[in-house]
């Protein structure tokens, strides 16, 4: 008479919780506590497949012990394996998290997934019989069913049991024969998906002469499930169904039931999917547009041709070059203008600055042809560094222009995209197997299309003028040497592939509907684990050749030329900046030091008349200086144009100060007075002083005459 509140549905609660509730029907506090703890978890299973307590459902078998013991369940066929508690598998929980197999970093994915025991007679969700306890069953002995579990009713996928692999094995047991496998007669265009071995080569798989990555993948999947297979040749009816494509004929062989699967890289086109099933996607082929590499109309002038001379360098690099030329020109002017009259004959500052800029720009544009000879050490440093930068930049420019001209012979094309070709009404050659898929994607392509069975025939038709462009897979274009027994050289020289794919198609294997799900699951597992990629790389290394004839010569629709950026030329430019700056600093430091050395000598005539002791020291110093002048004669009067002016300035200043001293007056008010006629004899006498000092000996009398 006592029932739980309506908020609890006894059918959705686990048997443990239901048992507790029925044991204490009048205890409301216990009822609320149990529902708060277990209610949510208990309702997480699907109503289409309820979790059960197998102990209450008549659980029996050799794997069982006392429910309340620590070894209620004991794994293994004989019940002598690992022990599990009686609550193992009750309700949607991750029951395996604490098991020994789930401890460590490399734990299986199913360790953290929730599952529970279910009744296979009433469960409408995917479920499997227990492999841990194979002898355990529920129900009466007459109607006993295996102890079963389900991850799906708890909202998870079953990663514990290879359900599809078991289904694949059951198919082999059901048919009672090896799996029948057919092959297309043609090899794969890329040279490694499907290959026919030569007569002298030993067979790889079940005595067949076929090999490649797809054959290796299919063989591995079947053998992993314990299945053997045998090759079945294409029937005449399949060949008649598709005389132009052995791949479509292989699809037909599977569709009519003569074969269970076709080991081939078959494009799963809509036309083929209509009559045959496919496995999941294994590879994807990219289709490129191949056009003629030369355009007969490219000799005409266009305004875009004006930018061609500047294409080898990026705008940023051109900016750096102009900047460094301007900087070097400033350095030439600052260092050489006052010391190099041969290069700067015009003493106007503005003209000298313009001439310096012209020198640096001319040196770069003429490829290092310098018509400039520096006089100073700093100028020579700048000259050498800039010459090195010009050498690097000009060599880079020449190399890039040469590369661009070579590539332009292949990249100057008229059809720059599939849409452009359709607008121009160009003729296209393509494989017959993909025409319907291409027409569905590009409806206007249909009247311009010509079908061919192989890529070789398309290339030949293009060379004969039957079409202006072909649509071919990237792998086929890469392996032209293996496709064309006449050699790929002419194709590589005269044709170019645009890099942007125009179409994509999935590669898969035609398969019987009974094997589709299990084969797809097994292949996808090998792909996601990276095993198929290893198989493919081995096939590439074994069956393909790096001929180097065509390579990957595809280009973009935008016709992007090879171009050097700032990073390519910044090294030499930065070096030039640093050394030029150092040379400027060095030059001005030298000028400052030279000025400071000359300053005391120019002011000797301004000193106060020495005392008697000072006169004796002066005489001795004068003798030493006269002796030095004898060893190092003074420059000739006209050797430097400004030497006379400097001497006259010193004479005038000395005359004014001498008069001021004689009158006992300060010298500041006489410094700006003009010379008079009465000063001429004194000027003549003093102008003769440097010449007389050259002829004087170190005798004291000669020094006295020089003083007078």
Secondary structure, 3 states (H helix, E strand, C coil): CCCCCCCCCCCCCCHHHHHHHHHCCCCHHHHHHHHHHHHHHHCCCCCCCCECCHHHHCCECCCECCCCCCCCEECCCCCCCCEECCCCCCCCECCCCCCHHHCCCCCCHHHHCCEEEECCCCCCCCCEECCCCCCCEECCCCCCEECEEECHHHCCCCCCCCHHHHHHHHHHHHHCCCEEEECCCCCCCCCCCCEECCCCCCCCECCECEECHHHHHHHHHHHHCCCCEEECCCCHHHHHHCCCCHHHHHHHHHHCCCCCEECCCEECCHHHHCCCEECCCCEEEEEEEEEECCCHHHHCCCHHHHHHHHCCECHHHHHHHHHHHHHHHHHHHHHHCCCCCCCCCCCCHHHHHHHHHHHHHHHHHCCCCCCCCCCCHHHHHHHHHHHHHHHHHHHHHHHHHHHHHHHHHHHCCCCCCHHHHHHHCCCEEEEHHHHHHHHHHCHHHHHHEEEECCHHHHHHHHHCCCCCEEEEEHHHHHCHHHHCCCCCHHHHHHEEEECCCCEEEEEECEECHHHHHHHHHHHHHHHHCCHHHHHHHHHHHHHCCCCCCCCCCCECCCCCCCCECHHHHHHHHHHHHHHHHHHHHHHHHHHHHHHHHHHHHHCHHHCCCCCHHHHHHHHHHHHHHHHHHHHCCCCCCCCCCCHHHHHHHHHHHHHHHHHHHHHCCCCHHHCCCCCCHHHHHHHHHHHCHHHHHHHCCCCHHHHHHHHC
